[in-house]
Amino acid sequence: MVASEAFPAGPGPVRVVPSEPGGLLDVLSVAAVVLDTGGRITLWSPQAQELFGWSAEEALGSYAVKLLVADEYADLVLELFAKVMAGGDTWAGVFPVRHKDGSTKLVEFRNMRLQDEDGAVYALGIACDEAVLRGVERDLALSVPLVAQSPLGLAVLDTDLRYVLINPMLVRINGLPAEEHLGRTPHEAVPFLDTEVIEASMRQVLDTGVPLLDQYGVGRTPADPGREHAWSGSYYRLEDPRGRVIGVALVVVDVTDSYRAARETAEARRRLDLIARASVTVGTTLDLERTARELADLVVADLADLASVDVLDSVLEGSATAAPGPGAGQALFMALALAAAYETDALRAADQVGERTTYSAERLVTRCVTTGHPVLVPHTSRTDLGRIARDGASADLLAQEGAHSYLAVPLTARGQVLGALGLLRTRNPLPFGHDDVTLAGELATRAAIAIDNARWYQHATDTALTLQRHLLPHPPPRSAGLQIAYRYQPAAAASGIGGDWFDAIPQPEDKTALVVGDVMGHGVHAAATMGQLRTATRTLADLSLDPARVLRHLDHITTELEGTMATCVYATWDPLRARCRVALAGHPPPIVIRSGQYPELLDLPVGVPLGTGGLGDADFQTTALGLVPGDRLVLYTDGLVETRGDSFDDRLGLLLSLLTDSGLSPEATCDRLLAALRHDDAADDVALVIAHVRPHPPGDGASAPI
């Protein structure tokens, strides 16, 4: 048989040609082995030698089980062989086979019974390397849906630039069925596109092998003939495993929207950049006047030529309802900030910083705060300027300086209008638009929140600190067999006051529960939550439960306090057994100080914070340790050791070193720790408990003095 011979196949002849090496069957390297009824090898293909390592001379006549199968699998193989030979059943699967070099490899088998013309039966085994087969299967399984389901238009053309494959997405992009592409060149299939450039690019890729990426083009297709589209096309050459060039691949993305919106995208980026800078530069302190200046300085850089920030006087007085209603006849303002993008006399047309002025309902700034909505005047008239400037002369000044567009947006925080941001354009020729309204509103809202925070700052400071101190144990806790010293120190700012607490709770049989916790968050809410958890802890302590069980109950309680989490260390001291049992809920581990030894940071299961909704007993674990008279247990919150800019491990090391002086009393030790570890600007509060174990004579009870 020669390559020129032709055989009928269906409606027409087909030419038979030899396959070049490197095809799929060559990749799989399928081996064939034939066994007689006794299990001896009677036929052995060259691929079998490649797969198993044994030559035909070595394999033929040998028992397959002894040659290829490890002893532990021999019985199983004989059983499968007998079934195939007896019933004609086939067997397929993966089996470990012993290679000539002693290694074991997984081989995919297809075993079946053969019968010759004399009625003799044989077993045929077809095999290939399992890893190779899985790789081919995986590649096929991935490639078909990858092409069919791709959100990108994909096509493959042969070396004559005729379509041989096109995916559904490219069919939709071109608006033509796949049948009108296959077998045709781009010039024949899609003449409505710039096919001369497309085919030239493809030929360049075929010749050089260098991909062409992001080649942009525009045009109209039957998919949407009434609108011009833009596409990004990329071309790369395809080669078979032997390196033979078989065609070129095309990847197409419809970029019409991004192409048309390029200018809008650049503008949006500028606006996002302004908002990003606002998050950094506006509201850097809890100072009302400074926040107003930061806002005015920001907007004149990119949004307006002139800016003013005016706040309702009632805001400064601390009124709960800041803005007058829509029906109010006037509003009292105080000017907080003025800014200009350049030096101009137009600033004299506005109320000067620090001035209080009452404006009537006709004023645009009054309308802004009474309605709570922006006021946009894209093109200002002389009448409009009279309702913007402080008086008639100021209106004339604005007109002379070229003021032509005005925008006022309310400063709204937590549903209340606090004042207004006023903007004017003089040199910028573009009028304010709706996008400017959105941007200015976003910036004003950010600033308003900072302003509102400032006015409530002192109130929050006083309230949180008072509540926190009220909820902590007073008078000092009393305990049997322990001398207890404790300290609570609030943060330097209201933002840090809130959730740290401690307690020492007498229990039956002279036991004592020691608790230190830290509610995540700050302020009044954290302090109130701390009070709830402290009360719940004291209730649970009366039940004499295992520490881990107490934490599980507290976790359930904290979970029901929506949006709350806390860390906690709970320890029970039994003086009769000289044993301490401790469990943690995401809290820094205690420190134990034993006589004559360096302080030890206990290595305990950390557990999960309270309020995370633990799933089981494994979330909290109790650890027991023995303590003798003279030993000390130190419990603390992270505010004692965490500081900005310092390593947590370094701070823990410093804490341990400060505890080495065993001659200090617990009270003196507390003072020493706070003096060395706390700073005047500490950002978090701290709770500290030091329990010193005392001898516990019989009869010594919870009423013993500290």
Order of alpha helices (4+ residues) and beta strands (2+ residues): beta-beta-alpha-beta-beta-alpha-alpha-alpha-alpha-beta-beta-beta-alpha-beta-beta-alpha-alpha-alpha-beta-beta-beta-alpha-alpha-alpha-beta-alpha-beta-beta-alpha-beta-alpha-alpha-beta-beta-alpha-beta-beta-beta-alpha-alpha-beta-beta-beta-beta-beta-beta-alpha-alpha-beta
